[in-house]
Amino acid sequence: MPRIFLDGDGRRARLGIVVPSVNTVMEPWAQRTVPDGVSVFAARMFIPPAMTPEAFVEMDRNEGKAAIRQLSSTLPDVIAYGCTASSIVQGLDYDSHLRAEIAETFKVPSTTAAHAILTAADALGARKVSIVSPYTKEVDAAEHTYFETAGLEVLGGACLGISDGFRLAEPSPDSLFALGRRGFDPRSDALIMTCLNTRSHTVIARLEDALGKPVISSTQATLWHALRLAGIDDRIAGFGRLMEAH
């Protein structure tokens, strides 16, 4: 279907983001942050509060394709699959297949949160990283394996052990700042903060000042990559070196 240009909202680009149903962070933040003329549209995949690897697989199987299909009806310029943990627990091959399936089916560029983080690490020249998350130890361990398999060297890390998906949004900026400091190994080229339902973007600039290294978060990297894939190259201040300089 040909691209439809509209006056006002969405005249420059329309971003489609699929998120788990418990996510209360990504959609409002992205809508506030995108440049003028860019719109953000979200679709939701139902997931129960208990965040287990099995729950993510079930969400993808029963909800993912329907949510993406619904989102495609807005004729977005890019579709981002906004669940870091889903890719983490299912692996690199799953993530690659998902992106290819979205792009081929709906004829638009696609990304995932995990892929956006890896793309951001490449843009920043980061090969040695520390990774912190709000997740349980089980999901956090799978996360380290995922990024190591993708070619990153994980030197440090920490997690908060939250198992309720809705409560992933609860940690305060001070708590997230302390988490970043606790999990960071100074030999790292960058700090990665995962989960799109955690307000990690609120402490990126503060952590970069404290650590002297770039910080990549799931929220920030996913929005950054979606914008770039949609042809929007505006530099956005306040959320770290990635969005300001790349």
C-alpha positions as CSV (number, residue, x, y, z in Angstrom):
1,M,0.0,0.0,0.0
2,P,1.4,3.4,-0.9
3,R,2.6,5.7,1.9
4,I,-0.1,8.2,3.0
5,F,1.1,11.6,4.0
6,L,-0.9,13.5,6.5
7,D,-0.8,17.1,7.8
8,G,0.0,17.5,11.5
9,D,0.7,14.4,13.6
10,G,2.6,11.7,11.8
11,R,3.5,13.8,8.8
12,R,7.1,12.9,9.1
13,A,6.8,9.3,10.3
14,R,4.6,6.9,12.2
15,L,6.3,4.5,14.6
16,G,4.6,1.3,15.6
17,I,5.6,-0.4,18.8
18,V,4.2,-3.7,20.2
19,V,4.5,-4.0,24.0
20,P,3.3,-6.5,26.6
21,S,0.0,-5.6,28.1
22,V,1.5,-4.8,31.5
23,N,3.8,-2.1,30.1
24,T,2.9,1.4,31.4
25,V,6.3,3.1,30.6
26,M,7.3,2.9,26.9
27,E,4.2,4.3,25.2
28,P,3.7,7.6,27.1
29,W,7.5,8.3,27.2
30,A,8.0,7.7,23.5
31,Q,5.0,9.9,22.7
32,R,6.5,12.7,24.8
33,T,10.0,12.3,23.4
34,V,9.7,12.0,19.6
35,P,10.3,15.0,17.4
36,D,7.5,17.2,16.2
37,G,5.7,15.5,13.3
38,V,6.4,12.0,14.4
39,S,3.7,9.8,15.9
40,V,3.9,6.7,18.0
41,F,1.2,4.0,17.9
42,A,1.2,1.0,20.3
43,A,-0.4,-2.4,20.3
44,R,-0.5,-4.7,23.3
45,M,0.1,-8.4,23.8
46,F,-1.6,-9.8,26.9
47,I,0.7,-11.4,29.4
48,P,0.0,-12.4,33.0
49,P,1.8,-10.5,35.8
50,A,4.1,-13.4,36.6
51,M,7.1,-12.9,34.3
52,T,8.5,-16.4,33.6
53,P,10.3,-17.6,30.4
54,E,7.2,-19.7,29.7
55,A,4.9,-16.6,29.9
56,F,7.0,-14.8,27.3
57,V,6.8,-17.7,24.9
58,E,3.1,-18.0,25.4
59,M,2.6,-14.3,24.8
60,D,4.5,-14.4,21.5
61,R,2.6,-17.5,20.4
62,N,-0.9,-16.3,21.2
63,E,-0.7,-12.6,21.1
64,G,2.3,-11.3,19.1
65,K,1.1,-11.8,15.5
66,A,-2.4,-10.4,16.2
67,A,-0.9,-7.3,17.8
68,I,1.5,-6.7,15.0
69,R,-1.3,-7.2,12.4
70,Q,-3.5,-4.6,14.2
71,L,-0.6,-2.2,14.3
72,S,0.1,-2.6,10.6
73,S,-3.3,-1.1,9.8
74,T,-1.9,2.3,10.8
75,L,0.6,2.0,7.9
76,P,3.6,2.6,10.1
77,D,7.0,3.4,8.7
78,V,8.6,1.0,11.1
79,I,7.5,-1.7,13.6
80,A,9.4,-2.3,16.8
81,Y,8.8,-5.4,18.9
82,G,9.1,-3.9,22.4
83,C,9.9,-6.8,24.8
84,T,13.5,-7.3,25.6
85,A,12.9,-10.4,27.7
86,S,11.0,-12.2,24.9
87,S,14.0,-12.2,22.7
88,I,16.4,-13.0,25.6
89,V,14.6,-16.2,26.6
90,Q,14.1,-17.4,23.0
91,G,17.5,-16.6,21.5
92,L,19.2,-14.8,18.6
93,D,17.7,-17.1,15.9
94,Y,14.2,-16.4,17.2
95,D,14.9,-12.6,17.3
96,S,16.3,-12.7,13.7
97,H,13.3,-14.7,12.4
98,L,10.8,-12.4,14.1
99,R,12.3,-9.3,12.5
100,A,12.4,-10.9,9.1
101,E,8.8,-12.1,9.4
102,I,7.6,-8.6,10.3
103,A,9.5,-7.0,7.5
104,E,8.5,-9.5,4.9
105,T,4.8,-9.6,5.9
106,F,4.2,-5.9,6.3
107,K,6.8,-4.5,4.0
108,V,8.3,-2.1,6.6
109,P,11.6,-2.0,8.4
110,S,11.5,-3.8,11.8
111,T,13.5,-4.0,15.0
112,T,13.2,-5.5,18.4
113,A,14.4,-4.2,21.8
114,A,17.3,-6.7,22.0
115,H,18.3,-6.0,18.4
116,A,18.2,-2.2,19.0
117,I,20.5,-2.6,22.0
118,L,23.0,-4.5,19.9
119,T,22.8,-1.9,17.1
120,A,23.3,0.8,19.7
121,A,26.3,-1.0,21.1
122,D,27.8,-1.1,17.6
123,A,27.1,2.6,17.1
124,L,28.9,3.4,20.3
125,G,31.8,1.0,19.7
126,A,31.0,-0.9,22.9
127,R,32.2,-4.6,23.0
128,K,32.7,-4.9,26.7
129,V,29.6,-4.2,28.7
130,S,27.9,-4.4,32.1
131,I,24.2,-5.3,32.1
132,V,21.6,-4.4,34.8
133,S,18.0,-5.2,34.8
134,P,14.9,-5.3,37.1
135,Y,14.3,-9.0,36.2
136,T,14.6,-12.1,38.3
137,K,17.9,-13.9,38.5
138,E,16.6,-16.5,36.0
139,V,15.8,-14.0,33.3
140,D,18.8,-11.9,34.1
141,A,21.1,-15.0,33.6
142,A,19.4,-15.7,30.2
143,E,20.0,-12.0,29.3
144,H,23.8,-12.3,29.9
145,T,23.9,-15.5,27.8
146,Y,22.0,-13.8,25.0
147,F,24.3,-10.8,24.7
148,E,27.4,-12.9,25.1
149,T,26.2,-15.1,22.3
150,A,25.7,-12.0,20.2
151,G,29.4,-11.1,20.6
152,L,29.5,-8.8,23.6
153,E,31.7,-9.5,26.6
154,V,29.7,-9.1,29.8
155,L,32.0,-7.9,32.7
156,G,29.5,-6.9,35.3
157,G,25.9,-6.9,36.3
158,A,23.1,-6.7,38.8
159,C,19.3,-7.3,39.0
160,L,16.4,-6.3,41.2
161,G,14.6,-9.7,41.2
162,I,11.2,-8.3,40.3
163,S,8.9,-11.1,39.0
164,D,5.6,-9.1,38.6
165,G,5.5,-7.5,35.2
166,F,3.4,-4.5,36.2
167,R,5.8,-3.8,39.1
168,L,8.8,-3.5,36.8
169,A,7.8,0.2,36.4
170,E,7.9,0.8,40.2
171,P,11.7,1.4,40.9
172,S,12.5,5.0,41.4
173,P,15.2,6.9,39.5
174,D,17.3,6.8,42.7
175,S,16.9,3.0,42.9
176,L,17.8,2.7,39.2
177,F,20.8,4.9,39.5
178,A,22.0,2.8,42.5
179,L,21.4,-0.3,40.4
180,G,23.5,1.0,37.6
181,R,26.4,2.0,39.9
182,R,26.3,-1.4,41.6
183,G,26.3,-3.5,38.5
184,F,28.9,-1.5,36.5
185,D,32.4,-2.8,36.0
186,P,34.7,0.1,35.2
187,R,36.5,-1.9,32.5
188,S,33.2,-1.8,30.4
189,D,32.8,0.3,27.4
190,A,29.1,0.9,28.2
191,L,26.3,0.1,30.6
192,I,23.2,-1.6,29.3
193,M,19.9,-1.3,31.3
194,T,17.2,-3.6,30.0
195,C,13.4,-3.8,30.1
196,L,10.9,-1.4,28.4
197,N,8.7,-1.3,31.4
198,T,11.4,0.3,33.6
199,R,12.1,4.0,33.7
200,S,15.8,3.6,33.0
201,H,15.8,6.5,30.6
202,T,15.3,8.8,33.5
203,V,18.8,8.2,34.8
204,I,20.8,7.8,31.6
205,A,22.4,11.2,31.7
206,R,23.1,11.0,35.4
207,L,24.8,7.7,35.1
208,E,26.8,8.8,32.1
209,D,28.1,11.7,34.1
210,A,28.9,9.4,37.1
211,L,30.5,6.5,35.1
212,G,32.1,8.4,32.3
213,K,30.8,5.8,29.9
214,P,27.7,5.7,27.6
215,V,24.5,4.1,28.8
216,I,22.1,2.1,26.6
217,S,18.6,1.4,27.9
218,S,15.9,-0.7,26.3
219,T,13.5,2.2,26.1
220,Q,16.1,4.6,24.7
221,A,17.6,2.2,22.2
222,T,14.3,0.9,20.9
223,L,13.0,4.5,20.2
224,W,16.4,5.6,18.7
225,H,16.5,2.6,16.3
226,A,12.8,3.0,15.3
227,L,13.4,6.6,14.5
228,R,16.5,5.9,12.5
229,L,14.8,3.1,10.5
230,A,11.9,5.5,9.8
231,G,14.4,8.0,8.4
232,I,14.2,10.4,11.3
233,D,17.7,11.5,12.3
234,D,17.0,14.3,14.8
235,R,19.3,14.4,17.8
236,I,17.3,14.3,21.0
237,A,18.9,15.7,24.2
238,G,18.5,14.4,27.7
239,F,18.7,10.7,27.2
240,G,22.4,10.1,26.7
241,R,25.1,10.0,24.0
242,L,23.2,7.6,21.8
243,M,20.3,9.9,21.1
244,E,22.3,13.0,21.2
245,A,25.2,12.0,18.9
246,H,24.1,9.1,16.7
